[in-house]
């Protein structure tokens, strides 16, 4: 473990950017899924010119590295471990990974001397947050889900500001944190709302005026949704053009009338603009992107047995607004999904009502609200 820390120190030193004005550095952290990264990038877009350098601290193998570096943001990898609520031998080994992550983060932050640290959550964010607290660096964190997970509950103990998406989320925190909580909504990248339907239809190779159903399982894919779609694909292709993000564990299907990829990147906003309907998990980031584009949704949240149940609660809140139909992940069948898709494809009026409900769901200026809080911690350039 000591050798691991020393190696990481050397690596961080080589990869750290040259800082010419230490007052104008922002360090961001978070990862595990794209839902912990894209909202952070939305906030970065809104920062003023006083932030001259942004550095992202993430895990060695997480999806965040690819997403962040593709946008030209400096990336530093640290050791990270998952904190579990249940008994597991891996809890013991991961404690040492977390401790190593704190030590490496101390070296990184001491060298960069950022004006502020912004955490978007996930377990990889815990070590940098603790290191920033030790070094007395201001900390701002954001929680996307309706109810906070364990990582956010830990991070909140050290943060100066805890941004949340929903007013009701405040009740999940201890009363002593009330003065730190700020309701901002969920940041959404500006590119999401700039999608062009014609470009999306051209990208997927669709020229005819045919309805488009966009299937998403989150950045890592969803085996359950993939299996359900596979069972009803022939029937769907009689009704619509199918676009499917399968996740890395599947390479897609070469079938006429179906366009699939493991992961969509810069083309996603255009595809979303072209979609008449989305079928998706219920990650908080995805829900707010559907709200920003007004896209009717059928949600199949990640079951409680495979998570802490946050997606079920996210889906419930969103469905109560009228913007989505929710299918029970524990009991849903392929026939249930086919009926739901048929219902919405057959009723333009229902889709229009859902679209209007989606657009009215949340604050559209969430990214700028969070950016303002970060900006307040950054000294004004003299």
JODANOR-V98891 format. One record per helix or strand. SS is the DSSP state (@ for helix, = for strand). FROM is the first residue (numbers start at 0). LEN is the number of residues. Records with the same first field share a line. If there is no record, write none. Layout:
SS=FROM-LEN ; FROM-LEN
This chain:
@=1-14 ; 21-3 ; 33-3 ; 37-9 ; 62-7 ; 88-24 ; 123-11 ; 149-7 ; 166-6 ; 174-6 ; 189-5 ; 196-8 ; 222-14 ; 267-7 ; 283-10 ; 303-3 ; 309-11 ; 333-12 ; 347-12 ; 365-10
==24-5 ; 52-7 ; 73-5 ; 115-4 ; 138-5 ; 160-4 ; 180-3 ; 211-5 ; 240-5 ; 254-1 ; 257-4 ; 276-4 ; 296-3 ; 323-3
